[in-house]
Amino acid sequence: MRTTIIGKRAALLLVVVYLVAAMSAAALAADKTTISIWLRGNPQYLEAYQALGEIFMEQNPDIEVVFSLYQDLEDKLLTSALGGALPDAWIMDTVTTGRWVRYGIVAEIDKGSFPDSDKMLDVAWETCKGSDGKYYAVPWSVQGQAMYYRHDWLTKFGQAVPTNWDEMIEFAKYATFNDPDGNGRDDTYGISVYGSTNRGYAYWTFQDWVWQAGGSILREVDDGKWVSNLNTPEVKLALEFERDMAHKHKIFQPGFQTADSSAVYGTFQDGLAAMVFHAGYRILEYSARLGDKLGTALMPAGPAGGYTLGEGENLYMSKTTKHPEAVYRWMVFMTSPEAQIFGITNPISNVCRVSVRNDIDTAAVSGQPLMEPFVEVFRRDLVRFPEPIVDYYPVKLLASEVVQAVLLDPDTDIDALVVEYDEKINAELKKQNVYGG
């Protein structure tokens, strides 16, 4: 009888323990905050961010992070804003900051109180500013463009790494007309270049050449007031330079007139082009295909220097989020040394291109010598970002139309073209109330 009573008590105790555990688990689940974060990219991007999310959730068990991938993220955010269905946060290109401020969908960030803000690059924080001088994002990753090139072809050519426009064209001519891969076919090209107006692709490398020529797309005429600056000798020089490469020297890849990023990357990765210019986010993919045939270097300089377009991604908090504290904790984690280094070294995808922290040497951390030029551009202060107007995106699209017009037609009247697009860009500046003419 005693044994039976003890057995019953033990069973009852187990039931009580189970119920308490179940109630505790339910309470924990009920207390857990879920935040949704949207991003754009490929499946490898998503996988890398999910891995970061797992680390964050281990350290913050009361928060669940759910990432969603959208290729048309900009449009998705705007339509979701109209429907009152924004995510809690999103990861997006630095150039879009003004758009979110303009549409009133992003929360302000107090830079002064943000942890380690003084250990982060000033140039990165500048991309988080609205035209009112306040901050509306937290920097996550920056990148500056440099040159990827075929080291083996350059060795055959017997030339040093191109350091200026003339040397770049000579190497490109060799690669286009001298069968550097030795397959007996006319299927190699000097430069793989953007030509599509979708998302302003044609603008990307052209902006480098504008700065290298000594020009700018916009010119500030007063504090916060701007005018279009296309009708200037420097910008016209950059347009003539790109036109000559396309139609006089014929050193661009087939289909360059409408080439988007996938076409540009594919041409170089498939071993068909000698050079391509963009940031360091394709080192892993190019290395996997080209091996020791791949080289990287600073961009060849123009008359005014070797300036290059700076871009990157920021962390944006929705103005309508019901969980600002949880989003803030996630932002702090993403800018920590742990998360930055993980993003740099992740073998799936290096979603942190160059660390926004000035106490992290991205090239050294990555263990990738090919990354050195993409960090060196920041050390040498060669990186420039688009002019800080309210919303640069429409200007970028208009600039890409200018470039594509020259790529499509060698007889394009550049003088008339820049006058036409000065008017269009100035009209956009008037819409944004930043026109200073």
N, C-alpha and C positions, 0 to 999 in steps of 0.2 A: 504493500500500500504506500509506504514512504517513497519507494522508487517511482511509483506512478505519479505521486504528487510533485516530486522533483522534476519528473519529465514534463509534466503539464506546465509547471512554472517556467522551465527552460524554453518550452515552445512559445509560451506567452511572451517571454522576454524577447525572443527572436522576432516575434510579430511586432512588438513595440519598437524595437530597433529598426526594423524594416520600414515601419510607418514613419518614424522620425526622419530616417534617411530620405525617404520618398518626399516627405513634406519639405525637407531642407533643399533637395534638388529642385523641387517645384518653385520654392521661394527664390532660389538662386536664378532659375530661368526667368522668373517673373521680374526680377530686379535687373536682368541683363539688358543693356541698351544696344540696339542694332542701328548702325549707321550705314547708309548706302553711298558708295563712291563710284563715280563714272569715269571712264577713261577711253582713250582712242589708241588703236595700235593693232598689232597682230596677236594671235593666240599665245605666242611666247611672252609678249608683254603681260598679258593677263595672268599667265602662270607665274611670272616673276613677282608681280604685285600680290598675288595670292600668297606666295611664300613669305613675302614681307608681312602680309596681314596675319599670318599664322604666328610669327614671332611677336607681333604687337599684341595679339590676343592672349598669348601665353603670359605676357607681362601685365596684361590688363584683362583679367578673366571676367570682369563685369561688362565688357564691351565686345560686341560681335561686329565684324567688318564684312560687308558684302560688296564685292567689286563687280561691275558690269561693263562690258566692252561694246562701244558703238563706233562704227567707222564714220558716221555723219554726226559726230558729237556736238559740233557747234549748232547745227540745225535742231538736233534733239533737245538741247538745252533751251533754246529759244521757244520751241513749241511746248515744251514741258512747263516753262515759265508761264506761258499763256494759260495753260490748263491747271496751274497750281500744283504741279507734280514734280518739282525739282528734287534732285537727290540732296543728301546732306552736304556733300562735297564733290569736287571733281578735280582731275589732274589735266591741265591743258597748256597749250603753247603760251609762252610769255607775251606774244604779240596780241593775244586776245584780252588782256587785262582791261583795256579801255572799253571793250564791247560790254563786258559784264557790268562795269561801273555805269556805263551809259544807260543800260537797260534796268539798272537798279536791282539786280538779282544777287549781288555778292556782298558779303559782310565785311566791314572794316576790321583791320588787324592793327593792334597797338604794337608797332615795331619795338618801341622802347622797353616794353615789359616782356617781350617774347624771349624765352630762354636762349642764350648763346647768340643773340642777334648780332652782337659785336664781333663774333667769330665767323660771320658769314660775309661773303663778298659784297662790297658796296654796289658793284655793277649788277649783281643779282637782285638786290633789294630795289634798285631803280626800276626793274621790270615789274615790280609789284605796285608801283605808284599810279594813282589816277591823276587826271589833269589838275585836280584840286590840291595835289601835294600829299594826300593821305594814302595810306597803304591798304590794299584790298586783297592781298595774297601773301603767301609765304613761299620763298624760293625753295625748289626741290632739286633741280638739275639745270646746269647751263652747258652750252656748247658753242664752240667757235669753229668755223670751217677751215679746212686745210686741204692738202692735195694727196689723193691716193694715186699711185702710178705703178706702171709695170717696170720693176727693177731689172728684169732680164732683158727687156727690150731696150732700156736705156743703156745697159752694158753693151749690147750689140751696136748701138748707135755710137758709142764712144764719147758721149757727152756727160758732163756733170749734171746733177739735179738742176732743172730749170729754176732760176731765181728771178727772172723778169719776163715780161710779155714776149719779147722777141725770142728768147730761148725756148719758151713754152711752145710757140708756134713752130719753131724748127723741129723740135722733138715730135710734135703732133704730125707734121708733114712726113717725117720719116716713118712713123707708125702707120700712116694712111697709105703710103705709096710704095713701101719697100718690103711688104710681106714679112713682118718681124716674127711671126709664128712659124714661118717656113712651110706652110701647108700648100703653097702653090695657088692659093685662091685670093681674090681681091675682097677680103672680108674683115679687114682690120681698120680701125679708125683712131684719130688722134685724141678726141675729147668726147665723152658722153655728157650731153648737156640737156638741161630742162627746156621745154618749149611750151608746155601746156599752160593754159590760163586757169585750170581747175585749182582752187586753193592758192592761186598765185605762184605756181611752181616756177614759171619762167622768170619771175622776179628774183629768185634766190641767188643764183650765181651772178646775175646782172647787177644786183646791188653791190656785190664785192667789187666788180669792175668799175662801177660808178665811183665808189670811195677811192679805189686805187687810181682813178683818173683825176681825183681831186674834187669831185662833185658831190651832190646830194640830191635826193628826190624832193625834199622839202627844205625851205630856208626860213629860219625864225627871224621875223622883222620887229617883233616886240615881245615882251614877256608873255608867253603863252599864245602868241599869234603867229601864224605861218602862211606862207604862200608856196605854190608849186614852183619847183626850180629846174624843170626839164629843159627849158629853152636857154641853156647855158653851154659854153664851149666844152666844159668838162663832161656833162651828161651826153652831149652829142658825140664826143670822142668815144665814150663807152659804147654807144649804140653803133657807131661806125666800126669799132673794134669787133663787136660780136657779129655784125653783118659781114665783115670781111672774112672772119673765120668760117662762117657758114657758106658764103657764096663765092668768094675769091679764092681762098685757100682750100675750101671744101674738106675740112678736117673734122666735121661733126658726124655722128652716127646717123644711119638712115632713120627717117621718121622723127628727126629732132624737133621739127616744127610743132609737134603736139605731144612730145614725150613728157610723161609724168614720172614720179619717183620710181615706180616699179620698173619702167622701161629703162631709165637711166642706170639704176642699180644692176639690172639684169645684163645690160650690155657690157658693163665693166666686169661683173662677176663671171660672165660666160667667156671671158678672155678675148673680147672683141675691141676693147678700147685701151689706149695708153694711159689716159688720165681721167679722173672724175673729181669734182670738188663738192664736198659737203662735210658735215661734222663726223665725229668719231664713232657713230653708232653702228657702222657696218664692218668694223674690224674683224669681229669673230666670223661673220659670214664670208667676207672676202678671203680671210686667211684659210678658212676651211677649203675653199675652192682653188685658191692660187698659191697657197703655201709660201715658200721663200721667193716666189716671183713678185710678191707684193712689197711695195715701199710706201712710205708716207713722208711728207715734207710740208713746210710752210707754203702757202700759196705764192706763186710767182708775182712779183710786185709790178705795179704800174708806175706811171710818172710820179704819183704822190705817195707811193708806199705799198705795203702788203696788207692793207686792211681787209678785214673779213667780217661777214655777217654773224652777229651773235644771236643765238636763240636759246631755247630751253623750255622747261616746264615748271609751272607754279602749282601750288596747292590752293584751291579756292573753297571757301566755306559759303554755303548758300545762306542768303539773308533770311530765308524762311525756315531754316532747320530748327527742329524742336530739341536738338541735342548738341548745342554749341560747345558744352564742356567736353563731351566725348570727341567731337571733331577736333577741338583744340589739342587734346591729349594725343590724338593721332598725328597732328601736324608736328608737335614737339618731337614725337618719336621719329618721324620721317626725316627730320633735320639733325638727328643725333648721329654721332660718329658710327654707331653700330649699323643704323639703317643706310647711311650714305655708303659705307664700305660694302655692305651687302649688295646694294644696287649697282655698285661699280664692278664687283667681282662675280656677280651671279652668272653661272655658265649658261643658263637658259636665255637670258637677255640682259645686257648691261643697261638697265632702265635709268640708272643715274649716270649720265654721260661724263660730266666733269662735276666734281663735288662743289656745292655752294659754300662749303666751309673752307676758310683759308688755312686751317690747321691740318688739312688732308691733301697730300700730294697724289692726285689721281693716277698719274703715270706710274709712280712707285707702287701704289697699292694694287693697281691692276696687274702688275708684273708683265705688262705688255709694252715692249719698246716702241711698237708702232703707234702707241697712244701719245708719245712725247710731243709731236707738233701741235696736237689739239689742246695740250695744256700750255705749251710755250706761247701760243697766241695770247693767252691771258697774262702771262708773265711779262710779255713785251708790250702789253697794252695795245694790241692790234685789233681787238674785238670791239666792234661798234654795234649798237642796237638801233632799231628804227626810231625815228623821231617820236617823242612822247606826246602825241596828240590824243584827243579823246578816244578815237577808234582808228587804228592804223590799217585795219584789215581791208576796208574798201580802197584805200590808196594802194595797197599792195596788189590788189586785183587789177586796178587800172594800170599800174606800172607793168604788170605782166602782159597786158594787152599791147602796150607799146612795144615790148620786146618781141612778142609773137608776130606783130605786123612786119617787123624788120626781118625776122626769120622766114616768114612766108614769101616775101617779095623782095628780091635784091634791088628793085628799082623804087622802093618806097622813098618818098620825099621826106627825109628826116626833119628838115626845117619845118615843114608843114605839120608833120606828125607831132612834134613836141609842142607846137602852138596849140593844136587841137586838144592834146591831153593836159596841157597846163590849165586850160579852161575847165576840163572835166574834173580835174583834181581840186581846183579852186572852188568849184561848185560843191564838191563833197566837204571841203573845209568850211564853207559857209553853212552847210547843214549842221555841222558840229559846233558852230559858233566859235571857231578858232581861226577864221580867215583874217589876215592882217593887211590885205591889199587896199 
